[in-house]
Amino acid sequence: MDRLFWRTSAYQKCLDKIRASPFVSVTGSGGRGKSFLIRHIALELAQDGFEIIPVSSLEQVILYGKLNFKQLFIVDDVLGVYGLDMSLYNSFSRHSENLLNLLESGSKLMMSCRTVVFNESKLLNSFVTDDNHVINLDDKGNELNDEDVKNMLQNHCKYKNVREVCFEKLKLPSILPMFPLLCRVFSSTEKYQAMGNNFFLFPYQCMFSDLDNMQELNKVHYAGLVYCVIKDNCVRPKSFDRNCLKDVFECCRLNQSTSNSELVHAMQVLKGSYLMQDAEGRYFFIHDNFFEIVAVHFGKRFPECLIKHCTSCSIYKLLTIENTILDVKDDMIPIVEDHFLALVDRILCDIKDFKFYEVFSRIGHFWKCEKFVSTFCGTLEKLNFGEIRQLLFDVQKCEHEDKRQPFTEEARRSNE
C-alpha cells in the first residue's frame, strides 16, 4: 500500500488532526481516496504505538475497545454508503456516551463518510459531523494539484508495470472527479490505458461503453454484476435468490436455466476488474462507485426491476423524474410516466415497513411532477378504508416495530 500512496496536503492535515484529537471524520465524494487515506494514516499511528483495529460499525468499537489502551479504530462509511442509514445512526446514538468515554481514555477513532451522507447527517445531532474534527477532501484547500495528479497516477502505473508510454505524456487537469479511483482502474485495465486522456475526462461514458459490450457479449457476467447491485453489494454464493434472478435473467436476456455455478464462475472471472471476494466467500464491488455505475447502466434500461428489488436507500438516491431536475447527472436514473405506478407501489410498501426516513427525506423532487402526484393520489383513491388505515394508522403494529427506523423531527423539517 505504501508504494501506491502519495502524500497530499490533506494527508498532513489529517495526520496532525488525529494526533491532536481523539477522532476525525474524513469526508468527500466517491472515489476521492477517503478509505486509502485513513488506512495509510493508521500505519503512521501504528509506529506511535497504537493498536490498529478496522471495524465495520461503531458497535464493534465498543465491543473491542479497552479503557486506557492506545487503540486506533478505523470505520468506513460510518453512517451509510449511498445515503444516511438510520439504523446505523440510531446505533451510534445509543452508544455515543460509551464511545466518548473510550476515546477520552486514550483510544482514537478515524471515520470515512461520503459527502452526501455527511450532509444528511448534519441535520441530526452527531459528533461525526463536528466541524472541528472534519477533513473534507472536496474543500478547495484539499484539492489535488498538478504534482499530486502526476505522482498519484505514476505510482499506480509503476506498481502495475504499465508501460511508460501509456501514462507519462498524459495531460490531465488537477480537478477531476474520483481521480484516485480512476488511477487504480486505469492502471489495471489495458483497454482504458489505450483511451488515454479520454478515460479520465469521460470516465462514466468509457465504463458505460464497457458495460454495453458486456451486456451484449457476456450476458452472464453482466447479470452477475446486476445481481450484486440488487443484493446491496453483497452476494453470498450459497444463498442465491432464484425469484430475483428470474427477473434479472429476463432483463439481461439470459437463459432461465443458467445455474448458480455459472453465475459464481462469472463473478470469479470479474474479480479484480469489478468485484472482490472476502474471506467468507462473499462478492462485492471493488468500490462503491462501481456499484453506482452498474446500477445506473442497468437502471436506465430496466428501472422497474431496480424499483422492485433494490434497497430503498439506493432507489431514492439514484432515481429522478425526467424534467424535474435540469441537470441530470451521469450517476442518476431518469424515469418517465410509464414507471410511476411501480414507483408508487414501492413507496407505499416502504411506508408499510416504516421506512419513513428513506421515503420522506429523499423524494422531495418527485412531488414537483404533476403526473407523478396524480398517479400517487390515484393509487390511494383505489384503496379502501381498511387498507388506508393499515397503511397509515396501525398504531398497534407500530408499537411492535419500535426498532424500525424513525422519521425524525429534523428530517421532517428538512423535507418541508
PyMOL commands that set and color helices and strands:
alter all, ss='L'
color gray80, all
select helices_A, chain A and resi 9-20+34-46+58-64+86-104+115-121+127-129+131-133+140-142+146-159+164-166+179-188+190-195+197-201+203-217+219-230+242-251+260-269+288-299+303-309+312-318+337-352+356-362+364-368+370-381+385-392+395-400+409-415
alter helices_A, ss='H'
color red, helices_A
select strands_A, chain A and resi 23-28+51-55+71-75+108-114+134-136+275-277+283-285+319-321+333-335
alter strands_A, ss='S'
color yellow, strands_A
deselect
rebuild
show_as cartoon
